[in-house]
Amino acid sequence: MPSAAGPPWRFELTRDGDGTVLRQWARMGPGPSGLTVAIERWPDKEERIVEGRLREWRAGMQRNLDAVRERLG
């Protein structure tokens, strides 16, 4: 697995009336990762591999947002 730093993750806060909108985002790539290794090994399963990784990202992002909401709520 490559030793380079992982993808960037960001939180953006924007005022919205009396509250705040919290937006979280991340970017895959552009460098190689464990995902690259898996796709190279199983190129016929690329779509399934990427879909699975995106599901993991969404779930992780949702856990982050839920934790922020719980602590601030």
C-alpha positions in Angstrom: 0.0 0.0 0.0 1.4 3.4 -0.9 2.8 5.5 2.0 1.5 8.9 0.7 -0.9 10.9 2.7 -4.6 10.1 2.3 -7.2 12.1 0.6 -8.3 15.5 1.9 -11.3 15.8 4.2 -12.9 19.2 5.0 -15.6 20.7 7.1 -17.3 23.9 6.1 -19.4 26.0 8.4 -21.9 28.5 7.0 -24.2 30.8 9.0 -27.9 30.1 8.3 -30.3 32.4 10.1 -30.0 31.5 13.8 -28.1 28.3 13.1 -25.1 27.0 11.2 -24.9 24.6 8.2 -22.1 22.1 8.5 -20.9 20.6 5.3 -18.4 17.8 5.1 -16.6 16.7 2.0 -13.7 14.6 0.8 -11.9 13.9 -2.4 -10.6 10.5 -3.6 -7.3 10.5 -5.4 -5.5 11.5 -7.3 -2.8 9.3 -6.1 -2.8 5.5 -5.7 -4.4 3.8 -2.7 -5.5 0.5 -1.5 -8.4 0.9 -3.9 -6.0 1.2 -6.8 -4.4 -2.1 -5.7 -7.7 -3.9 -5.5 -8.8 -2.6 -8.9 -5.5 -3.7 -10.5 -5.9 -7.1 -9.0 -9.6 -7.5 -10.0 -10.3 -5.1 -12.9 -13.5 -6.9 -13.7 -14.9 -5.9 -10.3 -13.9 -2.2 -10.5 -17.4 -0.8 -10.3 -18.3 -3.0 -7.3 -15.0 -2.1 -5.6 -15.6 1.7 -6.0 -19.3 1.4 -5.0 -18.2 -0.4 -1.8 -15.6 2.3 -1.0 -18.1 5.1 -1.6 -20.6 3.4 0.8 -17.8 3.2 3.4 -17.1 6.9 2.9 -20.7 7.9 3.2 -21.2 5.9 6.3 -18.1 7.4 7.9 -19.1 10.9 7.0 -22.6 10.3 8.4 -21.0 9.0 11.7 -18.9 12.2 11.8 -21.9 14.5 11.3 -24.1 12.5 13.8 -21.3 12.8 16.4 -21.1 16.6 15.9 -24.9 16.9 16.1 -25.0 14.8 19.3 -22.3 16.9 21.0 -23.8 20.3 19.9 -27.5 19.3 20.1 
